[in-house]
């Protein structure tokens, strides 16, 4: 589905008076494009989709499309109840998005067959390709995954659950279905800090992954991706041990830090994208200090890896 597998999920910056900071967002998107991901996914989880008004959403998507300028595809998050998701999908299309990431239905749990109906309803809003995000209230089974192939604009499934056995069953069901779209159907690893699971997912045929680290430490995220693709296990293990595992340990201390720490990391890296909106909370001073130390360790590990490579 994507060539190098690395996907960007930009943050949405807010000003001190609680408006979307579009100039800061444009700069952030430009930096993300420069990092070389396969696609941008704006106004999604990391982009605080649920905190945006409809007008803000339109501005965020249209700004990303303008900044990207056709250099890479821009996908937009959409979600909520079926009617709300339908409206957001139409707005994304009007704003020039290249595709949609359909987030789980708000609050309501349903069987997999009901989820397929929900996807069909939202997909009918536009001709844009849709990636279905599996997590929380949206859990597919094998029959539902295969049924998605009959919705022409559904292009793939992004997994945020982390059940590799379950995901293998979905991939196998689709690939062996005999459906004419089966071979081209995409699968994405959408776990928080997906670098920890990228090798396990690659083993079951899921090569593309979201990288929140790309938002605040693109040099680390891109180096890790290159190491994975080239089979450089020494660099992979060094960056996991020195940066990713400590970052995840800090991330897991407070619910919502999967977004709040990323925003704080951007600020520590020289791009102030403001604070998170409630119910998310910003990192404590103690946790900010720990994050700064983790970033320093990661960058030191990156330098060490480069030195080792140059000497080899």
C-alpha positions as CSV (number, residue, x, y, z in Angstrom):
1,X,0.0,0.0,0.0
2,X,2.9,2.3,0.8
3,X,6.5,2.1,-0.3
4,X,8.7,2.7,2.7
5,X,6.0,2.0,5.3
6,X,6.4,5.2,7.4
7,X,3.3,7.2,7.9
8,X,2.9,10.7,9.5
9,X,0.1,11.6,11.9
10,X,0.6,15.4,12.4
11,X,-0.4,17.2,15.6
12,X,-3.0,20.0,15.7
13,X,-1.5,23.1,17.4
14,X,-3.6,25.4,19.5
15,X,-2.9,29.0,20.5
16,X,-2.9,30.3,24.1
17,X,-6.5,31.6,23.5
18,X,-7.6,28.2,22.3
19,X,-7.9,28.5,18.6
20,X,-6.2,26.3,16.0
21,X,-2.8,27.8,15.1
22,X,-2.8,27.4,11.3
23,X,0.6,29.0,10.7
24,X,2.2,26.6,13.2
25,X,0.3,23.7,11.7
26,X,1.6,24.6,8.2
27,X,5.2,24.7,9.5
28,X,4.7,21.4,11.2
29,X,3.2,19.8,8.1
30,X,6.1,21.1,6.0
31,X,8.6,19.5,8.4
32,X,6.7,16.3,8.3
33,X,6.7,16.3,4.5
34,X,10.4,16.9,4.5
35,X,10.9,13.8,6.7
36,X,9.8,11.7,3.8
37,X,6.8,9.6,5.0
38,X,4.5,7.9,2.5
39,X,1.4,9.8,3.6
40,X,0.0,12.4,6.0
41,X,-2.9,11.5,8.2
42,X,-4.3,14.7,9.6
43,X,-7.0,15.3,12.2
44,X,-6.8,11.8,13.4
45,X,-6.0,10.5,16.9
46,X,-2.7,12.3,17.4
47,X,-4.2,15.3,15.7
48,X,-7.0,15.4,18.3
49,X,-9.9,14.9,15.9
50,X,-12.4,14.6,18.7
51,X,-11.4,18.1,20.1
52,X,-12.0,19.9,16.8
53,X,-15.1,21.8,15.7
54,X,-16.3,21.2,12.2
55,X,-15.0,24.5,11.0
56,X,-11.6,23.8,12.6
57,X,-11.5,20.4,10.9
58,X,-12.1,22.0,7.5
59,X,-9.3,24.5,8.1
60,X,-6.8,21.8,9.3
61,X,-7.5,19.5,6.3
62,X,-7.4,22.3,3.7
63,X,-4.2,23.7,5.2
64,X,-2.5,20.3,5.0
65,X,-3.6,19.8,1.4
66,X,-2.2,23.2,0.5
67,X,1.1,22.7,2.2
68,X,1.6,19.2,0.9
69,X,1.0,20.5,-2.6
70,X,0.6,17.0,-4.1
71,X,4.0,15.8,-2.9
72,X,2.3,13.0,-1.0
73,X,-1.3,12.0,-0.2
74,X,-3.2,13.7,2.6
75,X,-5.6,11.5,4.5
76,X,-8.2,13.0,6.9
77,X,-9.7,11.4,10.0
78,X,-13.4,11.2,10.3
79,X,-15.6,9.7,12.9
80,X,-18.3,9.9,15.5
81,X,-21.7,8.6,14.9
82,X,-22.7,7.6,11.4
83,X,-24.2,10.9,10.4
84,X,-21.4,12.9,11.9
85,X,-18.8,10.7,10.2
86,X,-20.6,11.1,6.9
87,X,-20.5,14.9,7.3
88,X,-16.8,15.0,8.2
89,X,-16.1,12.7,5.2
90,X,-17.9,15.1,2.8
91,X,-16.0,18.1,4.4
92,X,-12.7,16.3,3.9
93,X,-13.5,15.7,0.2
94,X,-14.4,19.3,-0.3
95,X,-11.2,20.4,1.4
96,X,-9.1,18.3,-1.1
97,X,-8.2,15.3,1.0
98,X,-6.9,12.2,-0.9
99,X,-8.5,9.7,1.5
100,X,-10.1,9.0,4.8
101,X,-9.2,7.2,8.0
102,X,-12.6,6.1,9.5
103,X,-12.2,6.2,13.3
104,X,-14.3,3.9,15.6
105,X,-18.0,4.8,16.1
106,X,-18.5,7.0,19.2
107,X,-19.3,5.0,22.3
108,X,-21.6,2.5,20.6
109,X,-20.6,-1.2,20.5
110,X,-21.8,-3.4,17.7
111,X,-21.2,-6.8,16.1
112,X,-18.7,-6.9,13.2
113,X,-21.6,-7.0,10.7
114,X,-23.0,-3.8,12.1
115,X,-19.5,-2.2,11.8
116,X,-19.5,-3.2,8.1
117,X,-22.8,-1.4,7.7
118,X,-21.4,1.7,9.4
119,X,-18.4,1.7,7.1
120,X,-20.7,1.4,4.1
121,X,-22.8,4.3,5.3
122,X,-19.8,6.6,5.8
123,X,-18.0,5.5,2.6
124,X,-21.1,6.4,0.6
125,X,-20.5,10.1,1.4
126,X,-17.6,10.5,-1.1
127,X,-15.5,8.6,-3.6
128,X,-12.4,8.9,-1.5
129,X,-10.6,5.7,-0.5
130,X,-11.3,4.8,3.1
131,X,-9.0,3.0,5.6
132,X,-11.0,1.5,8.5
133,X,-9.4,1.9,12.0
134,X,-9.9,-1.2,14.1
135,X,-9.7,-0.5,17.8
136,X,-12.0,0.2,20.8
137,X,-15.6,-0.2,19.7
138,X,-14.6,-1.2,16.1
139,X,-13.4,-4.8,16.1
140,X,-13.7,-6.9,12.9
141,X,-13.8,-10.6,12.4
142,X,-12.7,-12.6,9.3
143,X,-16.1,-12.4,7.7
144,X,-16.3,-8.7,8.2
145,X,-12.8,-8.0,6.8
146,X,-13.7,-9.9,3.7
147,X,-17.1,-8.1,3.4
148,X,-15.2,-4.8,3.3
149,X,-13.8,-5.9,0.0
150,X,-17.3,-5.5,-1.5
151,X,-17.3,-1.7,-0.6
152,X,-15.4,-0.4,-3.6
153,X,-13.8,2.6,-1.8
154,X,-12.6,0.8,1.3
155,X,-8.8,0.5,0.7
156,X,-7.6,-1.1,3.9
157,X,-7.6,-1.7,7.6
158,X,-5.5,0.0,10.3
159,X,-5.0,-2.0,13.5
160,X,-4.8,-0.3,16.9
161,X,-5.5,-3.3,19.0
162,X,-2.2,-5.1,19.0
163,X,-3.5,-8.6,18.8
164,X,-1.1,-10.1,16.3
165,X,-2.9,-13.4,16.2
166,X,-6.2,-11.7,15.4
167,X,-4.7,-9.5,12.8
168,X,-3.0,-12.5,11.1
169,X,-6.5,-14.0,10.8
170,X,-7.8,-10.9,9.1
171,X,-4.9,-10.6,6.7
172,X,-5.1,-14.3,5.8
173,X,-8.9,-14.2,5.3
174,X,-8.6,-11.2,2.9
175,X,-5.6,-12.5,1.0
176,X,-7.1,-16.0,0.5
177,X,-10.6,-14.8,-0.3
178,X,-10.2,-14.9,-4.0
179,X,-11.8,-11.5,-4.2
180,X,-10.4,-9.4,-7.1
181,X,-9.4,-6.6,-4.7
182,X,-7.7,-8.9,-2.2
183,X,-4.1,-8.5,-3.3
184,X,-4.2,-4.7,-3.3
185,X,-6.1,-4.3,0.0
186,X,-3.9,-2.5,2.6
187,X,-3.1,-3.3,6.2
188,X,-1.5,-0.7,8.6
189,X,0.0,-1.0,12.0
190,X,-1.6,1.8,14.0
191,X,-0.5,1.0,17.5
192,X,0.8,3.8,19.7
193,X,4.5,4.0,19.3
194,X,4.2,1.3,16.6
195,X,8.0,1.0,16.3
196,X,7.8,-1.5,19.2
197,X,5.7,-3.9,17.1
198,X,6.7,-3.1,13.6
199,X,8.8,-6.3,13.2
200,X,6.1,-8.6,14.5
201,X,3.6,-7.0,12.2
202,X,5.9,-7.2,9.2
203,X,6.1,-11.0,9.8
204,X,2.4,-11.3,9.1
205,X,2.4,-9.0,6.1
206,X,1.7,-5.6,7.6
207,X,4.6,-3.4,6.7
208,X,3.3,0.1,7.0
209,X,3.0,1.8,10.4
210,X,2.1,5.1,12.0
211,X,4.9,7.0,13.8
212,X,4.0,9.6,16.4
213,X,7.8,10.0,17.0
214,X,8.1,11.4,13.5
215,X,6.2,14.5,14.9
216,X,8.9,15.5,17.3
217,X,12.0,13.5,16.6
218,X,12.0,12.8,12.8
219,X,15.7,12.0,12.7
220,X,15.1,9.1,15.2
221,X,11.9,7.9,13.5
222,X,13.4,7.8,10.0
223,X,16.7,6.2,11.1
224,X,14.7,3.5,12.9
225,X,12.6,2.9,9.8
226,X,15.8,2.7,7.6
227,X,17.3,0.2,10.0
228,X,14.2,-2.0,10.0
229,X,14.0,-2.0,6.2
230,X,17.7,-2.7,5.8
231,X,17.9,-5.4,8.4
232,X,20.3,-3.4,10.6
233,X,19.3,-5.1,13.9
234,X,22.1,-3.5,15.8
235,X,20.6,0.0,15.2
236,X,17.1,-1.3,15.7
237,X,18.0,-2.7,19.1
238,X,20.0,0.3,20.2
239,X,17.2,2.7,19.4
240,X,14.6,0.5,21.1
241,X,16.7,0.2,24.2
242,X,17.8,3.8,24.5
243,X,14.8,5.7,23.2
244,X,11.6,3.8,22.4
245,X,11.2,1.6,25.4
246,X,11.9,4.4,27.9
247,X,9.5,6.6,25.9
248,X,6.8,4.0,26.1
249,X,7.3,3.5,29.8
250,X,6.8,7.2,30.3
251,X,3.9,7.3,27.9
252,X,2.1,4.6,29.9
253,X,2.2,6.5,33.2
254,X,-0.8,8.7,32.3
255,X,-3.8,8.1,30.0
256,X,-3.6,10.4,27.0
257,X,0.2,10.8,27.0
258,X,0.3,9.1,23.6
259,X,-0.7,12.6,22.4
260,X,0.4,14.9,25.1
261,X,4.0,13.7,25.2
262,X,4.2,14.0,21.5
263,X,3.1,17.7,21.6
264,X,5.6,18.3,24.5
265,X,8.3,16.6,22.5
266,X,7.7,18.9,19.6
267,X,8.0,21.8,22.0
268,X,11.3,20.4,23.3
269,X,12.5,20.0,19.8
270,X,11.9,23.7,18.9
271,X,8.4,23.8,17.5
272,X,5.8,25.0,19.9
273,X,2.4,23.5,19.0
274,X,0.7,24.5,22.2
275,X,-1.1,22.4,24.7
276,X,-3.6,19.6,24.4
277,X,-7.4,20.2,24.7
278,X,-9.3,18.4,27.5
279,X,-9.9,15.8,28.5
280,X,-6.2,15.2,27.7
281,X,-3.7,16.7,30.2
282,X,-0.3,18.1,29.5
283,X,2.8,16.4,31.0
284,X,3.9,17.4,34.5
285,X,7.2,19.2,35.0
286,X,8.8,16.0,36.3
287,X,7.6,14.1,33.2
288,X,8.8,16.8,30.9
289,X,12.2,16.6,32.4
290,X,12.2,12.8,31.9
291,X,11.1,13.3,28.3
292,X,14.0,15.7,27.6
293,X,16.4,13.1,29.0
294,X,14.9,10.3,26.8
295,X,15.2,12.5,23.8
296,X,18.8,13.2,24.6
297,X,19.5,9.5,25.0
298,X,17.8,8.8,21.7
299,X,19.9,11.3,19.8
300,X,23.0,10.1,21.5
301,X,22.2,6.6,20.4
302,X,21.6,7.8,16.9
303,X,25.0,9.5,16.8
304,X,26.6,6.3,18.1
305,X,24.9,4.2,15.5
306,X,26.0,6.5,12.7
307,X,29.6,6.4,14.0
308,X,29.6,2.6,14.1
309,X,28.2,2.4,10.6
310,X,30.8,4.8,9.3
311,X,33.6,2.9,10.9
312,X,32.4,-0.5,9.6
